[in-house]
Amino acid sequence: MSMSIDKLAIRRQIENACLIHSTLDTWHVADEALALAKHGLPGFSASETLAKASLVNSLYVTGVIAIVRVSMHFTEVLADTDLSSADAGLVMSLAAVPQGGAEKRPIRRISLAAKFAHFFIDETRFPIYDEFAIRMVAKLTDTPISHLSGDYVRFAAQFHELAEALDLHEDRRRLDRYLWIQGQYLEWLRR
C-alpha cells in the first residue's frame, strides 16, 4: 500500500469527526441498542442471531429483505467458527448467503455481515464496511476503489494498515466514525 497522508492533519480530522459524532444523539441511542443486544443476547442461536441481524439491518439500513434466511445462514456459519480467532474471512463467509427465494443470482451481503461482526463479535477486528468507508480507505491508501469494493478481506487489511499508520492501535471506532463522516461530507460536496 502506498500512503501519502498527512498523519497530523488526518488525526485532527478524526478528532473533529468524533466531536461531530458526539453531538449525534440518534447514533448514541442506536449504539446503546446494539450494546444492549450484544450483552443481552450473548450467543448466536437462531433466535439471537435473527434479533441481532434484524437490529443491524434496521439501524444501518442495509436493505436485506430476506433477513430470516440470511440470519439462518449466519447462525450456521457462526456455529462452525472459532470466534476468538476469526479474521476478515469470516465476514465473506457470512456474506455468502446461498441463493433463495425470488433471487435470480446469489447476493453477497457484505455490508450487513461486516456490521454484524463489528457490533456482535469484535469491533476492532471487523471494521464497518459501506460505500463511504470503501471510498475513504481507497483515497487515503492510494488504492483503486475497485480493489476494495466487494472484497472485505482486502478492505479490512487496508483499514488496519491505515489505522496502524495513524497510530490508532486500540480504538479503531474513531477511524470508522471519521470514514463515515468524511465520506458523507465528500459525497455532499460532489453532489
DAQUI-V207932 format. One record per pair of residues at least 12 apart in sequence whose C-alpha atoms are under 7 Angstrom apart, sorted by the first residue. I is the first residue (numbers start at 0). J is the second residue. If there is no record, write none. Layout:
i = <I:I>
j = <J:J>
This chain:
i = <0:1:1:2:2:2:4:6:10:13:13:13:16:16:16:17:17:17:29:33:36:37:43:44:45:45:48:48:49:49:52:52:53:55:55:56:61:61:69:72:73:76:86:87:87:87:87:88:90:90:90:90:91:91:93:94:94:94:94:95:95:110:110:113:113:113:113:114:114:123:126:126:127:131:131:131:131:132:132:132:133:133:134:135:135:136:136>
j = <140:140:141:139:140:141:139:165:165:173:174:177:176:177:180:173:176:177:58:118:51:119:74:74:71:74:70:74:67:70:70:115:66:114:115:111:110:111:96:96:93:93:124:125:151:152:155:152:109:112:113:116:109:151:112:107:108:109:112:107:108:128:129:125:126:127:128:127:128:171:155:175:175:178:179:182:183:178:179:182:147:148:182:178:182:157:158>
